[in-house]
Amino acid sequence: MARGDRLRLALAHGQIALGALALRAGLDVGMVEGPRFDLDAGPRAAFEDTLEQARDGLMAYTLDVPKHEFLSYLVHERGYLLHGTAAPGLDEVKPMVAIDYDARTLEAVFATSDGIWPLFFATVDRGRAGSIWNGCYQIRRGSVLHRYYFFFTEADPRDETIWREGAVYVLPREPFRRTWIPNEWVSPQPVRAVARLAVSPSDFPFKDRVKRFDPSLSLTGNLRRFSR
């Protein structure tokens, strides 16, 4: 890795670490808190039935609760990871190349241990939205999980054509490993899905909070805009 890339990566590490400390201290770092999740709620029969009754991998969702709550349950109660994409009928999720912070190129299956974050990747049309900037951080206080996010697109997020139908895939935690980015996991090999859930832009609770990235500002400057 070139010296400049190492410096950018070190800066990114430092920014994430400082941001985490600031969030824990209750300071505004430009991220917005999402719906809280009760980690001590225990098993929920309706959620279990939805997962177990999946046909050909597709879960029929008829529950009167937001899909992100169901997905959060699968992560925190059942231990699964999630992967959001436009592809609706995969049996196996295969590695793809991604570049983070201009310093890391990695070919892997990307997944998350968060129930809201994958909905962004499942419902934003990358071809129309252009580059995207996003992040997720979780803080546990007692039995309550507090979750913080930011989402930017290169194109105007008010343009409905950048949004699409998609799917969130439920994946086993093996053979994934954590990365240094909070709540991000990667697998170098294809992963067979346990089940999948069809989702639409209306299922993404931050759709109306996504902002257009201002290239004249740094990421920190854009984050100040996001939380307003």
C-alpha positions, 0 to 999 in steps of 0.5 A: 500500500502506498504511503498516501493510502496508508495515511488516508486509511489511518485518518479514517481509522482515527475519525471512526474511533473519535466519532465512536467516543463522541457518540458515547459521550452524547455529542453530535457527530452528524449521525442521526439516531434510528429506531431503538431495538430492545435486546431483551425482548426475547423470541417472537413467534411471528418472526420465527414463523416468517423465517421458518415458512420461507418457500424457495428461500423467499419469506412472505412478509405479512406482519404489521411491524416494520421490516427493519424490526424483523431484520434486526431480530434476525441479527440480534436474536438469531445471530444472522448477518444481512446483505442488501442488493437489487438482485431478487433471486439469488441462492448464493451471494458471491464476492464483489469488488469494493473500495473504501476510503480510497485506500482499500480494494477488497473482493468479498461478500459484504454483510452487516450486523445491523437491521436497517443499514442493508435496506439502503443498499437494497433500495438505492439504484447505484447506477442512477445514484452515483457514488454513495457515502454511508455509515452505521454505529451501534451503542448498547445502553442497558437492554436498549440498542441505540443505532446511528446512521448517515446516508448520502448520494451523489445524485439528488435523493429526491429523484424517485428514479434513483430508488428501486425494489430490492432484497435483503439476504439472510446469511449465516455468520460463518465464514464471515469476519469483522472489518475495522468498519463498525458493523461490517463483515466480509467473506472471501468466498460465496455464501449460500443464503438462509432466506431473502426478504423482498423490500421496497424504498418505503421499507427504508426508514431513512429514505426521506433523510438521505442527502445529496453529497456536497463535493465542495465539503469534506465528509465531516462537513457533509455530516454536519449537514446531515444531522440538521 
